[in-house]
Each structure stands twice: as C-alpha cells, then as structure tokens.
Amino acid sequence: MGFRLLFFIVFLLVVEVYAFQVFKTVLKEKWFLVAYGLLSLAILVYIVFGFFSFDRSVGQTRGMMFTMGLMLVVYVPKIILGIVLLCEDIFRVIMGSANYFVEYDNEDFLGSRRKFISQLGLGLAAIPFLSLLYGVTIGKYNYKVIKQRIFFPDLPEAFDGFTITQISDVHSGSFDNPDKINYAIDLINEQNSDMILFTGDIVNTHANEMHPWIETFKRIKEHKYGKYSVLGNHDYGEYVNWPTEAEKEQNFKEIKELYGQIDFKLMLNEHQFLEKGNDRIALVGVENWGNNFKKAGDLKKASEAVDDKDFKILMSHDPSHWDLEIKEHEKNFHLTFSGHTHGMQFGIEIPGYFKWSLAQYVYTQWAGLYEHLGRYVYVNRGFGFHAYPGRVGIMPEITVIELKKGDKVT
C-alpha cells in the first residue's frame, strides 16, 4: 500500500509539473501562476489525504466519492496536458539532437516551448474537464427512458404486448438530491407497465444507506403483474472489512428486508409463474452470479420446476452470467434482465448508431440488448452511480421492454 501511494503521489506531481508549464507558457501573469500553484497544491493534498484516510471498515462514503470526482475532474484534463507536452518534449529532443550532431549547435539544445502547442493542449483538456464537470453536476441525474420491443416466435398469445419496466443498480448510498430521485420515480410510474423488475444493488454496502429513501421508492406504484427483484453484488456487503462475521450477516439480512420494505418481492434462486388468460410465463430470479464476483446464483435450483417449453424471463444481476452460462443453457431462457456494468458511467453513445465505453473491454454485454441463438439479454445502464459521482455519455436508465409475438427485433 505504501509503495502504491508513493507511486500515485509521484505520478500526480509529474502531471502537475507539466500542467504548470502549460499555464506558464500561455499566461505570464505572476499572480495567476502563484494562485494556480497554491490551488493545485491544496487540491493535491486534499486528494492524497482522502485516499490515505480511506477506511475499509466503513467503505465508500459521499466524502470519498467527492474525492474521486474531484480527482477525475482535475487530473484527467491535466493528464491530457501532460501527454501533449510530453509529445512536444520528444520532438524537441529529436530536433535538438539533430541540431547538435548535424550543425554542432549545442546552444539552447531543447529550444523554448511553443505557445501554440500549449494552447492546443488546453483546448483538448477542456473537453474532458467540461464533460466530467457536467457529469457530476447534471449527468448523474439525467434519467433516460429507453424503450425496446423484442419479438419471440414462441411467446404465448396472451402476453403479446406485455410490458416490463426495469431498474437496476440503485446504489442509494450515493444519492444527494431528493427532488431528482422523486422525478425518476415519477418517470417509472408514467410508463404504466404490466410488471416492474429491479435487478439488484439497492445499496453500496450498508443497509442504512437506503433508510432515507424507503418512502421515496415505496412511491413506485403497484404493477398488475407484480414488482420483483434480485440481489446484486453490492448487496452482500463484501467490499468492507467487518468487525465480525455476525455483523456482516446482520447487514445482509437487513438488505434483503429492504426490498420488501419498498414492496418488491425478492427472488432468491426461485421462480414464479405469471398467468394471463389461459397462458403463462415463468419469471426466474437468481442471486448474484458474476465471473469476477460472488457466485451465489443457482440457476438449476431456481428453475427446477419450470418446464423446458415454458416461456422464461430471468433476472440475473451480472451479464457475465448470461454470457458464460445462460445463453446456451438447455432450458432456453428467452429473455434475461441484467445490470451491474453501469456502462462504467462514462462513454459515448449515439442511440441506434454508436456506443463506446471502457466497459466493453471488461464485459461482452455491457449496455442495451444482445442476442444469441434467439435468446436475449438486456443490460440496464443503471439507475444510480458509484465511485465516480457522475455520468458522462452513459446516462441513468429506466428501461421499458415490450414483448411481441413474431420473428423480428426492432
């Protein structure tokens, strides 16, 4: 831990040196440079202290999230500045070497920095600075309702047109604006879906994070065919050091009770049949099963009384479960609802045309709808936020899926 912290501090100091050179090249006013230096030093000390004082027995707090957000807003642009000046330094060394060996001129070996390059660096750095600033002020509550119609040839006739709202990854311990959360609940209710599914992560770690928001989430109206949920990886309280195993188990018990307190039926490796007219579909819910996270999900147990011919909807928090076990499962799970990835809360998305995020280098399915052999998974981008207290490009999502009987996806 000591070596990593030292490396982290040295890295930030190098970035600061390069960033200072940019401002020194562009702006000559001494008062500005002094003020900039003092402010940068204060921010650096605050960030280092914040990470150094992180308490693993408490876990992520709003203060820690603020520190993370501040670090990204300040240092991602400065890293861009550093890269631009590093490229300029490489060029200056090459040109200086050429002058020295060809013209035997060793005066002013590196030459002076060019103002244009520093201005270019500032222009490039302004893009992530403004984006990240937007993310922590507006983006994190910029809810989007995303609607998707999916066609299944074997969908029971009575369920043609059946609508499902999905939310996921609430992370209630991160919230700081009741008005925005109430607005999101209103959006959920406006969809008037037949059923609502909540695919896990009600908190970051501790059950009490949700206590201020219970009445708010109880405002989600009753849906004709029910309100169902499953657990996410954060619901198990595994990212902090607990004083005793008993306290960890008590917290887990209280987290499971939270879902009932907001009127959702928590499905723990179990299933339920939904009947409409003379037809039925099976809703299956498993505990968290992740490639790199807790594997408590038991698909066999959850679906042991479900017939192979039944139309099946599955809730499984982590989409890697679908990729590694569900998509070719012999029981043919028609549609899986997942979340977990948040789209890493940062990316570029032009609906219907283009989407990119670092999440795609970790998860094969990371946002939106995916298909394999006529089986589908929908990965919700998340309702809340975690670690970085913002969203850039990948906005918080309320999903509405309409099931249709037929042979195409639109």
Wavefront OBJ file of the C-alpha trace (Angstrom):
o trace
v 0.000 0.000 0.000
v 2.870 2.371 0.866
v 4.623 1.868 -2.477
v 1.411 2.321 -4.446
v 0.591 5.508 -2.581
v 4.121 6.818 -3.205
v 3.858 5.992 -6.923
v 0.448 7.679 -7.025
v 1.824 10.867 -5.431
v 4.881 10.950 -7.714
v 2.682 10.461 -10.779
v 0.405 13.348 -9.769
v 3.419 15.570 -9.112
v 4.819 14.865 -12.590
v 1.429 15.675 -14.087
v 1.350 18.909 -12.066
v 4.799 19.948 -13.344
v 3.720 19.539 -16.954
v 0.393 21.297 -16.391
v 2.145 24.235 -14.717
v 4.421 24.594 -17.735
v 1.382 24.902 -19.992
v -0.065 27.775 -17.986
v 3.368 29.371 -17.637
v 3.797 29.328 -21.415
v 0.347 30.726 -22.176
v -0.137 33.149 -19.287
v 2.731 35.250 -17.991
v 0.990 36.971 -15.060
v 2.876 36.078 -11.907
v -0.140 36.471 -9.617
v -2.095 33.929 -11.644
v 0.732 31.398 -11.589
v 1.113 31.761 -7.822
v -2.634 31.395 -7.262
v -2.752 28.417 -9.632
v 0.161 26.756 -7.832
v -1.368 27.217 -4.377
v -4.766 25.941 -5.516
v -3.195 22.911 -7.213
v -1.200 22.121 -4.091
v -4.301 22.356 -1.906
v -6.257 20.032 -4.204
v -3.376 17.554 -4.360
v -3.055 17.449 -0.567
v -6.834 17.018 -0.195
v -6.934 14.120 -2.679
v -3.903 12.336 -1.212
v -5.300 12.738 2.307
v -8.689 11.448 1.141
v -7.246 8.252 -0.325
v -4.798 7.788 2.531
v -7.597 8.054 5.121
v -9.948 5.612 3.340
v -11.404 3.290 5.959
v -12.159 -0.215 4.682
v -14.341 -0.867 7.690
v -16.686 1.881 6.503
v -16.382 1.587 2.741
v -17.352 4.211 0.226
v -18.779 7.417 1.646
v -20.041 10.580 -0.054
v -16.815 12.246 1.024
v -14.804 9.544 -0.736
v -16.977 9.895 -3.835
v -16.375 13.651 -3.813
v -12.636 12.995 -3.635
v -12.854 10.602 -6.581
v -14.898 13.076 -8.602
v -12.532 15.929 -7.796
v -9.529 13.848 -8.815
v -11.073 12.943 -12.168
v -12.309 16.465 -12.924
v -8.910 17.980 -12.110
v -6.400 15.377 -13.189
v -7.855 13.826 -16.342
v -7.519 17.216 -18.132
v -4.043 17.690 -16.635
v -3.006 14.252 -17.862
v -4.086 15.368 -21.348
v -1.880 18.439 -20.936
v 0.976 16.219 -19.822
v 0.638 13.949 -22.842
v 0.647 16.917 -25.231
v 3.774 18.405 -23.630
v 5.483 15.030 -23.451
v 4.980 14.657 -27.207
v 6.405 18.142 -27.651
v 9.412 17.211 -25.476
v 10.079 14.121 -27.581
v 10.007 16.305 -30.686
v 12.292 18.881 -29.036
v 14.816 16.193 -28.083
v 14.833 14.816 -31.622
v 15.278 18.257 -33.156
v 17.863 19.259 -30.551
v 19.865 16.109 -31.238
v 19.739 16.760 -34.968
v 20.947 20.334 -34.483
v 23.729 19.165 -32.185
v 25.098 16.365 -34.389
v 24.438 17.930 -37.784
v 25.061 21.593 -37.108
v 27.178 21.168 -33.949
v 24.953 23.701 -32.214
v 24.651 22.895 -28.514
v 23.222 26.252 -27.506
v 19.593 26.105 -26.428
v 19.550 22.349 -27.053
v 15.811 21.872 -26.442
v 14.615 25.260 -27.601
v 11.717 27.061 -25.984
v 8.195 25.741 -25.676
v 5.805 26.845 -28.361
v 2.757 28.755 -27.168
v 0.611 27.181 -29.876
v 1.248 23.665 -28.525
v 0.270 24.715 -25.008
v -2.884 26.366 -26.347
v -3.694 23.180 -28.267
v -3.245 21.180 -25.057
v -5.606 23.495 -23.180
v -8.206 23.115 -25.913
v -8.001 19.323 -25.796
v -8.037 19.262 -21.991
v -11.162 21.431 -21.892
v -13.199 18.583 -23.438
v -12.835 16.063 -20.580
v -12.880 18.866 -17.998
v -16.262 20.189 -19.132
v -17.610 16.659 -19.680
v -16.633 15.426 -16.222
v -17.901 18.622 -14.622
v -21.222 18.130 -16.406
v -21.266 14.523 -15.230
v -21.037 15.383 -11.520
v -23.497 18.277 -11.676
v -26.170 17.265 -14.205
v -25.369 13.946 -15.866
v -25.770 11.729 -12.803
v -29.492 12.559 -12.619
v -30.184 12.920 -16.341
v -32.576 9.959 -16.466
v -33.449 8.419 -19.808
v -36.408 6.158 -20.523
v -35.232 3.627 -23.099
v -37.902 1.555 -24.825
v -37.241 -1.700 -26.643
v -39.590 -4.054 -28.466
v -38.485 -7.684 -28.696
v -40.131 -10.348 -30.863
v -40.372 -14.022 -29.917
v -41.961 -16.654 -32.175
v -42.995 -18.784 -29.190
v -44.329 -16.026 -26.942
v -47.739 -17.121 -25.547
v -50.536 -15.275 -27.351
v -51.945 -13.680 -24.202
v -48.602 -11.989 -23.494
v -48.309 -10.301 -26.880
v -47.795 -6.615 -25.977
v -46.856 -7.351 -22.340
v -44.670 -4.525 -20.968
v -41.909 -4.700 -18.379
v -40.131 -1.788 -16.694
v -36.629 -2.485 -15.421
v -34.449 -0.557 -12.993
v -31.081 -1.670 -11.712
v -28.104 -0.588 -9.592
v -29.825 1.987 -7.421
v -26.813 2.485 -5.088
v -28.926 4.567 -2.726
v -25.953 5.477 -0.542
v -24.717 7.754 -3.325
v -27.851 9.904 -3.647
v -27.782 13.556 -2.590
v -30.815 15.115 -4.294
v -34.331 14.024 -3.214
v -36.041 16.103 -5.904
v -34.172 14.309 -8.690
v -34.933 10.874 -7.245
v -38.606 11.744 -6.915
v -38.566 12.890 -10.529
v -37.130 9.498 -11.541
v -39.830 7.668 -9.571
v -42.451 9.716 -11.424
v -40.868 8.624 -14.723
v -41.112 4.990 -13.635
v -44.781 5.366 -12.759
v -45.571 7.141 -16.026
v -44.635 4.031 -18.008
v -47.724 2.123 -16.782
v -46.064 -1.221 -17.436
v -47.579 -4.596 -16.594
v -44.643 -5.564 -14.367
v -41.511 -3.986 -12.888
v -38.171 -5.705 -12.258
v -35.318 -4.437 -10.091
v -32.081 -6.256 -10.862
v -30.039 -5.596 -7.741
v -27.602 -3.311 -5.892
v -30.027 -1.397 -3.696
v -27.083 -0.014 -1.664
v -23.334 0.428 -1.921
v -22.623 -1.633 1.206
v -24.719 -0.853 4.291
v -28.444 -1.368 4.742
v -28.880 2.000 6.450
v -27.936 3.782 3.210
v -31.436 3.048 1.937
v -33.310 4.176 5.052
v -33.753 7.839 3.935
v -35.118 6.655 0.585
v -37.578 3.932 1.569
v -40.675 6.151 1.420
v -39.490 7.577 -1.896
v -39.190 4.147 -3.527
v -42.444 2.988 -1.968
v -43.991 5.558 -4.312
v -43.388 3.150 -7.200
v -46.963 2.162 -7.849
v -48.272 -1.381 -7.847
v -47.985 -3.141 -11.197
v -50.710 -5.552 -12.308
v -48.335 -8.498 -12.561
v -46.086 -7.556 -9.682
v -42.843 -5.955 -8.540
v -39.885 -8.321 -8.376
v -36.205 -8.040 -7.545
v -32.938 -9.934 -7.189
v -29.705 -9.216 -5.345
v -26.648 -7.543 -6.837
v -23.000 -7.979 -5.881
v -23.001 -4.913 -3.599
v -25.934 -6.257 -1.607
v -23.726 -8.884 0.063
v -21.572 -6.308 1.890
v -18.330 -7.851 0.704
v -16.380 -4.655 -0.043
v -15.628 -3.623 3.535
v -13.836 -5.200 6.472
v -16.459 -6.198 9.034
v -15.582 -6.374 12.759
v -17.331 -9.746 12.980
v -18.985 -12.206 10.635
v -22.178 -11.807 12.639
v -22.358 -8.079 11.820
v -21.872 -8.836 8.135
v -24.683 -11.401 8.226
v -26.975 -8.990 10.064
v -26.340 -6.312 7.448
v -27.091 -8.824 4.678
v -30.329 -9.811 6.404
v -31.361 -6.155 6.656
v -30.502 -5.518 2.988
v -32.718 -8.398 1.892
v -35.513 -6.928 4.015
v -35.114 -3.553 2.287
v -36.548 -4.938 -0.951
v -39.691 -5.968 0.889
v -39.876 -2.596 2.604
v -40.202 -0.930 -0.821
v -42.804 -3.551 -1.841
v -40.659 -5.662 -4.163
v -40.686 -9.458 -3.902
v -37.063 -10.557 -3.593
v -36.414 -13.740 -5.553
v -33.601 -15.850 -4.101
v -32.913 -18.634 -6.594
v -36.613 -19.204 -7.182
v -39.326 -18.752 -9.795
v -42.922 -17.711 -10.139
v -45.470 -18.281 -12.867
v -47.359 -15.295 -14.267
v -50.743 -16.167 -15.708
v -52.731 -14.199 -18.252
v -55.836 -15.689 -19.763
v -55.090 -19.327 -20.495
v -51.347 -18.738 -20.898
v -48.428 -18.435 -18.524
v -44.797 -17.410 -18.488
v -42.147 -18.189 -15.888
v -40.253 -15.467 -14.066
v -36.980 -16.765 -12.629
v -34.746 -14.833 -10.225
v -31.241 -15.861 -9.160
v -28.839 -14.434 -6.633
v -25.697 -12.728 -7.910
v -23.505 -14.779 -10.227
v -20.508 -12.937 -11.609
v -17.387 -14.035 -13.420
v -15.213 -11.970 -11.074
v -17.711 -11.516 -8.253
v -19.761 -13.588 -5.847
v -21.313 -16.721 -7.349
v -24.408 -17.303 -5.233
v -26.804 -17.737 -8.156
v -28.188 -21.236 -8.609
v -29.947 -21.498 -11.935
v -30.782 -25.174 -11.503
v -32.473 -24.611 -8.164
v -34.304 -21.512 -9.364
v -35.847 -23.255 -12.377
v -36.186 -26.866 -11.241
v -39.990 -26.873 -11.550
v -40.039 -24.863 -14.778
v -40.822 -26.834 -17.905
v -38.471 -26.633 -20.885
v -41.391 -25.473 -23.027
v -42.344 -22.601 -20.723
v -41.542 -19.089 -21.916
v -38.946 -17.895 -19.417
v -37.824 -14.466 -18.208
v -34.753 -14.449 -15.989
v -33.351 -11.816 -13.633
v -29.589 -12.112 -13.068
v -27.653 -9.039 -11.955
v -24.341 -9.614 -13.745
v -24.437 -10.013 -17.570
v -21.341 -12.232 -17.494
v -23.715 -14.889 -16.119
v -25.682 -14.751 -19.367
v -22.511 -14.847 -21.440
v -20.948 -17.797 -19.622
v -23.901 -19.940 -18.563
v -27.332 -18.760 -19.654
v -27.207 -18.040 -23.384
v -26.724 -21.695 -24.332
v -28.477 -23.254 -21.355
v -30.559 -26.305 -22.165
v -33.671 -24.808 -20.571
v -33.762 -21.951 -23.094
v -34.126 -18.769 -21.075
v -35.753 -16.481 -23.611
v -35.021 -13.079 -22.074
v -32.606 -12.141 -19.294
v -32.555 -8.823 -17.449
v -29.186 -7.679 -16.058
v -27.393 -4.537 -14.922
v -24.138 -4.255 -12.970
v -21.853 -2.581 -15.530
v -23.280 0.996 -15.313
v -21.611 1.365 -18.742
v -18.813 2.482 -16.396
v -20.790 5.772 -16.222
v -18.547 7.191 -18.929
v -18.627 6.788 -22.677
v -20.033 7.972 -25.957
v -23.463 6.923 -27.130
v -25.489 7.914 -30.180
v -28.664 5.830 -29.829
v -29.115 3.451 -32.724
v -25.760 4.248 -34.298
v -22.786 4.120 -31.990
v -21.814 3.372 -28.414
v -18.428 3.093 -26.755
v -17.228 2.743 -23.194
v -14.307 1.197 -21.376
v -16.935 -1.233 -20.069
v -16.841 -3.076 -23.393
v -13.271 -4.189 -22.703
v -14.437 -5.878 -19.496
v -17.918 -7.146 -20.404
v -19.029 -8.628 -23.724
v -22.554 -7.420 -22.977
v -22.436 -4.059 -21.207
v -25.359 -1.823 -22.251
v -28.564 -2.457 -24.149
v -29.897 -5.511 -25.979
v -27.852 -8.518 -27.115
v -28.928 -11.715 -28.872
v -27.572 -15.248 -29.243
v -29.471 -18.055 -30.979
v -32.776 -16.282 -30.435
v -32.091 -15.684 -26.739
v -31.723 -12.161 -25.439
v -30.162 -10.254 -22.585
v -30.895 -6.638 -21.791
v -28.230 -4.837 -19.762
v -29.600 -1.813 -17.946
v -27.154 1.106 -17.641
v -28.086 1.637 -14.009
v -30.331 3.967 -12.047
v -27.696 5.323 -9.660
v -23.955 5.853 -9.611
v -20.992 4.528 -7.699
v -17.327 5.526 -7.125
v -17.317 8.374 -9.673
v -20.235 10.608 -8.588
v -21.365 11.405 -12.110
v -22.239 10.170 -15.580
v -20.826 11.244 -18.919
v -22.379 9.914 -22.110
v -23.872 6.825 -20.442
v -26.934 8.170 -18.665
v -29.001 6.654 -15.843
v -31.674 4.445 -17.318
v -35.243 3.336 -16.873
v -35.930 0.516 -19.325
v -39.277 -0.450 -20.816
v -39.413 -3.740 -22.739
v -42.440 -4.743 -24.800
v -42.809 -8.426 -25.616
v -44.215 -9.142 -29.054
v -45.103 -12.373 -30.793
v -43.264 -12.554 -34.091
v -39.949 -13.047 -35.826
v -38.072 -9.758 -35.769
v -36.468 -7.246 -33.406
v -36.967 -3.522 -33.885
l 1 2 3 4 5 6 7 8 9 10 11 12 13 14 15 16 17 18 19 20 21 22 23 24 25 26 27 28 29 30 31 32 33 34 35 36 37 38 39 40 41 42 43 44 45 46 47 48 49 50 51 52 53 54 55 56 57 58 59 60 61 62 63 64 65 66 67 68 69 70 71 72 73 74 75 76 77 78 79 80 81 82 83 84 85 86 87 88 89 90 91 92 93 94 95 96 97 98 99 100 101 102 103 104 105 106 107 108 109 110 111 112 113 114 115 116 117 118 119 120 121 122 123 124 125 126 127 128 129 130 131 132 133 134 135 136 137 138 139 140 141 142 143 144 145 146 147 148 149 150 151 152 153 154 155 156 157 158 159 160 161 162 163 164 165 166 167 168 169 170 171 172 173 174 175 176 177 178 179 180 181 182 183 184 185 186 187 188 189 190 191 192 193 194 195 196 197 198 199 200 201 202 203 204 205 206 207 208 209 210 211 212 213 214 215 216 217 218 219 220 221 222 223 224 225 226 227 228 229 230 231 232 233 234 235 236 237 238 239 240 241 242 243 244 245 246 247 248 249 250 251 252 253 254 255 256 257 258 259 260 261 262 263 264 265 266 267 268 269 270 271 272 273 274 275 276 277 278 279 280 281 282 283 284 285 286 287 288 289 290 291 292 293 294 295 296 297 298 299 300 301 302 303 304 305 306 307 308 309 310 311 312 313 314 315 316 317 318 319 320 321 322 323 324 325 326 327 328 329 330 331 332 333 334 335 336 337 338 339 340 341 342 343 344 345 346 347 348 349 350 351 352 353 354 355 356 357 358 359 360 361 362 363 364 365 366 367 368 369 370 371 372 373 374 375 376 377 378 379 380 381 382 383 384 385 386 387 388 389 390 391 392 393 394 395 396 397 398 399 400 401 402 403 404 405 406 407 408 409 410
